Amino acid sequence: MRKADLLKHITEDLQARARVLVEAARSSHAEATDESTRSENKYDTRGLEAGYLAEGQARQARELADAIALFESLEPQDFTAQDPIDLTAVVRLEAGGVPATYFIGPKSGGLEVAFEGGMLMVITPASPLGKALMGRQVGDTWTAKMGGVMTTYRIVSVR
């Protein structure tokens, strides 16, 4: 898979998530403003809760729209084994002997997408693993405590 295709795949996934959130926000807003959710007494907060839910869903949809714009504006770089890891790198790691593949993106850390017959996770430079990877090269190893466990990491490949 080319990196441009990967970026398109990530963007499409984010767009699908945004559509779901926009529809959920509309539904929650409709519930919040519906006559049937009007407070019957001072302890009845159904309408208020639906309004808070709609606001939160709309905020998440805006954040996804921002992420989509960032991914669409990215210029994918091709990395060699000698290049320092930076944004748009696809990094294959071994962590404690277990292989994993990551994409260094500007937002949406934790997003998992299908990639070359496996799964790839988007991480950001602000995440603990992203911070540890930035500037490193293929073959670099280090030991770090992540999730309460000391683990040895080795960069297998980057592109």
Summary of the structure (lengths in Angstrom):
residues: 159
radius of gyration: 20.5
end to end distance: 11.4
largest distance: 67.8
contacts: 456
relative contact order: 0.15
helix: 43%
strand: 25%
